[in-house]
Amino acid sequence: MRDDAADDNWFNANVFPCPHCGAQLFRVDRSPMYDEYHFYCDRCPNSVEVSYYDDVCLRLGKDRIADVHDGALRAAAIRDLIEQQLRPCDCGGSYRFNVARRCFSCHQPVVEDEPRVDLFPSINGVELEDRDPTPAEQDLFEQFAAEHIRTRDIWKPGIG
């Protein structure tokens, strides 16, 4: 017997309570079609997105690892180089690709050893329904993103 609901959840989306404070969190596997690296702070729930097409990212790949041709090794080498060039988080932490994801309410680690998982506050409670967000839910997510996901001014001085 086929479970269509399980088959449709390709990205393992799940809403779950933080084991420390009970806040509702949304976890999802990062799509391989996403054109950005996502790095999380090692001290707080903030993160940074780096476009594959960012000038610095392209230069790092061209200048420093041009001789690495294995796709997985090249991606890991680029991520390592990017980590070294990112500005510190406002909290003083460092952005890392493989670091525990933290609850946005209590800042405790909740998702560990899953570098391709993204974590967000649940904008619609425990509901996990295949639908577009309401305007109010979209506003909540945009507010969250503005507060916690850095997309500009990401590089150390002199890098960008």
N, C-alpha and C positions, 0 to 999 in steps of 0.2 A: 504494500500500500504506500502511496506517495504522499508526503506531507508538503502540499503546495506552499504553505506559509513559511516553512523552514527553507524550502528551495528558493523562495523569493528574497530571503534575507542574506544576500550575497556578502554584505559588508558586516555581518554579525552585529547589527545594531541592537542595542539593549539599553533600557532605562533601569537603573538600580539605585538603591539608597547608599550613601556614603556610610561605610561601616563605623566611622568615627562620630559623625554628627547627624546622619540621617538625611542630609540634603539629597534631592533627586538629581542624579547625574545621567548623562547620555554618553555612551561610548560607541564608537564606530570604527571599523577598520578603514584606513585611508585608501581611497581609490587609486589604483595604479595609473589611472588616466589623469590624475591631478598633476598639474605642471608646477608644483612648488614643493620645496622641502619644508618641513615643519619641525622646529626645534623648541623644546620646552625648557623652562628655567629649572635649575636643580634645587631651588629654594622656595619657590612660590608657584602658583598656577598659571603664570603668564607664559606666553609663547611668542615666537617670531616666525613669519613666513618668508621664505626666500624663493623667488621665482627662478626656475631653471634658466630663464632668459635674462636675468639680471646681469648687467655688465660685469660686475665684480665676480659673480659666479662663473660666467663664461670665461673670463680672464684666468681665474684660478684653474679651471680645467685645461685651458690651452697652454698656459705658461708653466704649470707645475706638475701636471701628470699626463702630458701629451703622449708619453711612451706606454701608458697603461691601457691595454686594449680589452681586457676582460671586463664585461659590463658590470658585474657585481663588485669587483675590486675597484673599478673606476668610480662607481657611485659611492662606495664607502670612503675612498680617498678624498673625493670632493666634499662629502659631509664633514670629514675630519678637518679639512682646510677651512671650510666655512665656519665651523665652531671656533676656530682660532681667530677668525677675523670679525666675529660679531661683537657689537657693543655689549657690555654687561647689562643685565636687567636692572630696572629701577630699584629693585630690592637689594642689589649687589651680587646676586647670583649669576651664574653662567648658563647660557643656552646650550643644550645638548640634544642630540638626536635620540639617544637611548638613555632616557632618564625616566624615573617614575612620574606618572601623571598625578597631579594633586587636585584635591577637592577645592572648589572655588569658594566654599563657605569657611571651612576650617583649615585649609592649606595642608592637610595631612596626605601622604602618599596613598593612592587607592588602586592604581593600575601600574604594575611593575613588569619589567622584562617583556614588554610588548611595544617595540619602537614604532610600529606602523599603526598604532591605535591612537585616535584622537579622542579627547574628553571635553565635554561641554556641560554646562548646567542644563538640565531638562527645562525647555521653555514651555512645555505643555504637560507638566506633571508626570504621571506614569504612563500616559498614552503613547503608544508606539504604532501609529496608524500611517498608512501610505497616502498622504495628502499634502497639499501645499500648506505652508503656515498661514495663519490668519495675519492680518496687518499688525495686530497687537503683538503676536508672537514674533513676527519679523522685526518689529521695533525692539523687543527684548533682546533678540540675538544681536542686532546691530549695536545696541548699547553695550552688551557683553563684549563683542569684538573690539569696539573702540577702547574699552578699558583693559582688555587682557591680551589682544593679539596685535603685536607690532608688525607693521608692513612697510613703514618708512623710517628713515634715520636708523638703519639697522647695523651699519658698519662702524668699526672703530675709526677714530679720526685719522685722516690720511689714506684710508683704504678706498672709500667710495668716490 
